[in-house]
Amino acid sequence: MNAHWDLTRLYPDDKAYENDLEKLKKEISLLPQYKGKLAEDDKLSEYFDLQIELELLVNRLYAYAASKADLNRKDVDNVSRESELVLLLRQLESSSSFFEPEILALGKDHMDSYFQRNKDYDQFDFQIRKLFDRESHVLTDDKERLLSDFAAFHDVGDNLYSTLSVGDYRPKKAHLSDGREVEVTTANWTTLIAEEKKAEDRKSIFEALYLYYDEHKNTYAEIYSFLLQSQLAEMKARGYSSILEEHLDKNKIPTSVFLNLIEVAHEGAKPLQKYYELRRRSLHLEKHRSYDRFLSLTESKKKVTYEESKEMFFHSIEKFPKDFQDKARKVTMDGMVDVYPQEGKTTGAYSRGGGGLEPMILLNFQGTLEDVFTLAHESGHSIHTLYSDENQPLMKQNYTIFVAEIASTFNEHNLLDDLLEREELTRDDRISLLQKAIDEICGTFYRQTLFAEFEYLASKKAERGEAISYQVLNDIMAKLYKEYYGIDITEEVYKPLVWCYIPHLYGTPFYVYQYATSFSASLELYSRVKKKEDHAFEDYFSLLSQGGSDYPIYEVQKAGVDLTTKEPFVAVVRRMEELVDRLEKELDSKND
């Protein structure tokens, strides 16, 4: 088995990459010659042809540079290659900044007429529609160029965060009560905690990880404040009423969707708090610390190999259409997945690809049951990409984050049910899987909504001109953990610094709430498939096939889920209540 990416699928070597990089530079230099000429059909068509070439070229270059960097963030050459490309992409953005103001000046009627005359270019029609929908926030050519130049500063902040958190990161050691000394990293700390029986040892492991964030808390706060100021400046320049509105308006997401989610999560926090109290009693803890969430409620220590995890995933989708199964096997072929953690490798997991490229999956596989779910999750993203690429032209393939997590969590719902149904279960088996289902809701719905509200509250402070310090951010986080989980994280010394630990807060602001909205949508779609409702699978596949051909809120509505209402979010809370009540009965019967 090849457990590493085969990056020769992208470029045979660095020299081939450099050749394409030079090609990109030349193509960027061609863009200014179209300025002032887009009213001519032939020139606009040439410009669109160049956009297609750039899309394919940039996708391949970025996949190669970013993937090599993610495999070893300590390798200066890899990281420099990625940084050089990011700067060049900013130059691309700046060189094409005339496009939107010029198209707006031509008017919607002119562009509608163009697409009628030039149907070969209708893959750009949704891009143009989106442009006219946010016309009031698009600036003049010179101001757009200025903003695109300053936009590079957001990348600077994100890169600083990545350098501090990965490139300069040095693992620390925890000294345990039996004399052992273990090295704690962002890749292994949750596994280490789950294996320790003593509260003092779990505390030592947690503090060994978070001590690094405490040592650099002022730097992290300055980076986060810098990014907030960057967002605030663009919000003001474009005439939005809030940072939240600007982020959501790009995909025409009503702010009510975000605020409804927060409201429902707040109002529905009781089953979350009940679950933590059940855990405390079952685990015989004096207090349930936030890091105790990794403790299993049973003695099960099931370990799986990567090959076994693939077979468990494939088994779970045996009743799905053959085409879906074929795609699942394709995205997990040798060379398409980088499986195991290694020094310098970026943490977490993701799927990257599309736009002319086969999707690739990054994992940090540790051999736990959780890793099986991670494989199913990331495979969902890759399968989504394949359906999108098959059914949409290039410029409509790139689906948004808002719908991205639907396919991934759909696979997780299905895997869970398959594991529950495929064999006769012991009480411990039922408890373990119930814990898994509940933890998924905790992590994807409640926890991500908590982080989204953290972003929202911090952004409101920035909008009011209030100073942002590590203590301000700590206080926000402590308040939210009390309201959601009912626990006081200030007793854990370093836990309020969890905002230092979440890369999405720095790299992709107002991203994480979409985990919760996608989870809500996928739960409803999966429930229909599970109940074998008419056309349930067809509706689901239609969503995967839409790619980025419409606003995501409408794509989800076409599949039968209306996220502009509270009902999908309330349904998740009801599901949480049901599972916690069932777990309580299982735990009570175990104690009889």
C-alpha positions, 0 to 999 in steps of 0.5 A, a space after each residue: 500500500 502506498 500511504 503517501 500522495 503521488 504528487 507526480 499526478 500534478 507535476 513530475 518534478 519541481 522543474 515542471 512546476 516552475 515551468 508552469 509558474 512562468 507560464 502563469 506569470 506570462 498569462 497574468 501579464 496579458 490581462 491588462 490588454 483587455 482593460 477598456 475593451 470588454 464591450 466588444 464581444 470578441 475581446 470579452 470572449 478572449 478574456 473568458 478563454 484566458 480565465 479558463 486557462 488561468 483557472 486550470 493552471 492556478 488549480 494545478 500550481 496551488 495543489 502542488 505547492 500547498 500539498 508539498 508545504 502541508 507535508 512538511 511545514 518545517 521545510 523552508 523551500 516548500 513553504 517558500 514555494 507556497 508563499 511565492 505562489 500566493 503573492 503571485 495570485 494576489 498579483 493576478 487579482 490586482 491585474 484583473 481588478 478592472 473586470 468587475 467595474 467594467 462589466 458593471 458599467 456595461 450593464 446587466 442587459 448588455 451581459 444578458 444579450 452577450 450570453 444570448 449571442 455567445 452560448 459557449 460562454 454561459 458557464 460564466 453567467 452565474 459569476 456575472 449574476 453574482 456580480 450584479 447582485 452585489 453591485 452596490 458593494 463593487 467599487 471603481 476600477 482604481 479602488 478595486 485595484 487598491 483593495 486587491 493590493 491590500 487584501 494581501 495583508 490578510 494572507 500575511 496574517 494567516 501565514 503568520 499564524 501558520 508559521 507560529 502554529 506549525 513552522 515554529 512549533 516545538 512539541 513539549 513533554 508531559 511528565 506523568 504520575 508513574 514517571 513516564 515522559 511523553 511528547 505531546 503534539 497537536 496530532 497525538 494529544 487527544 489519543 494520549 488523553 483518551 488513554 490516561 486513567 488519572 485526572 492529573 495525567 490528563 491535565 499534564 498532557 493538556 497543559 503540555 499542549 496548551 503551554 505553547 499557546 500561553 507562551 505566545 498568547 500576546 502574539 496570537 492576539 495581535 495576529 487575530 486583532 490584525 485580521 479583524 482590522 483587515 476585515 473591518 477596513 474592507 467592510 467599511 470600504 465596501 459599504 457593509 453594515 457589519 463584518 458578518 454581513 460582508 462575509 455572508 453576502 458573498 454567497 447571498 446567505 441571509 444574516 438571519 441564517 447565522 443568527 437563527 443558528 446561534 439562537 437555537 444552539 443557545 436555547 437548545 443547550 440543555 441536552 448538551 449540558 445533560 450529556 456532560 453531567 452524564 459523562 461526569 457521573 459515569 466516569 466518576 469525575 469530580 469535575 468534567 474538564 473540557 479535555 475529558 470529552 476524549 474519554 470513552 464511556 466504555 472500556 472499548 479500545 478498538 484499533 483498526 488499520 487503515 485498510 480495515 477502515 477503508 473496508 468499514 467505509 465501503 461496507 457502509 455504502 453497499 446499499 448506495 448506487 454503484 456509481 457512488 460506490 465506484 467514486 468512493 473507491 476511486 478517491 481512496 486509491 493509492 496515491 490519492 491519500 496521505 495517511 499518517 502523521 509525520 513531523 512538520 505535517 499539517 494537522 487535521 484532515 481535508 480533501 483538496 481538488 476539483 477544477 480539472 484535478 482529481 481530489 486528494 485526501 490528507 489524513 493524520 491516521 492514528 488507528 482509532 474508530 474516530 479515524 474511520 469516520 474521518 476517512 468517510 468524512 473526507 471521502 464525502 468531500 472528494 465524492 462531492 467534487 467528482 459529481 460536481 466536476 462530472 455535471 458542471 462546466 469548469 467555471 461552475 464546479 467550485 461549490 461553496 463551503 456552505 454546502 461542502 460539509 453536507 456530503 461529508 457528514 452524510 457519510 458519517 450518519 450512514 457509517 454510524 447506522 451501518 456500524 449499529 446494524 451490521 452485527 449483534 451489539 453488546 451494551 458496551 457497543 451500543 454505548 460506544 456508538 451512542 457516544 460517537 453519535 452524540 459527540 458528532 453533534 457536540 463537535 459539529 453543531 454545538 462546538 462550531 456554533 460556539 466558535 462562530 459566535 466567538 467570531 461574531 462577538 469579537 467582530 462586534 468589538 472591533 466594529 465598536 473600536 474596542 481593543 482586542 487583547 488575549 484577555 478580551 478573547 479569553 473572556 469571550 470564550 469562557 463566557 460561551 463555554 459556560 453558556 453552552 457546556 455549563 462548565 467553567 473553563 477558567 479553572 483549566 488555566 490554559 483552556 480559554 486560549 482555545 481560540 489560538 488553537 483553531 486555524 479556521 478563525 485565522 485563515 477562513 473567518 466566518 467559516 465554521 458556522 457552516 459545519 453546523 448548517 451543513 450538518 443540519 442539512 445533511 441530517 435531514 437529507 440522510 433521514 429521508 434516504 434512511 426512511 426510503 422516501 420517494 426521490 430521496 437519493 435523487 434529491 441528494 445526488 442533485 445537490 452534489 451535482 449542482 457544484 457552484 451553479 447557484 447560491 448555496 442556500 438555493 441549492 440546498 432548498 432545491 434538495 428539499 431543506 430550507 435553512 432560512 427557517 429554524 426547523 433544521 436546527 431545532 431538529 438537530 437539538 431534538 436528535 441530541 435529546 433523543 440520543 442523550 436520553 437513550 444513552 442515559 438508559 444504557 448507562 443506567 442499565 450498565 450500572 444495575 
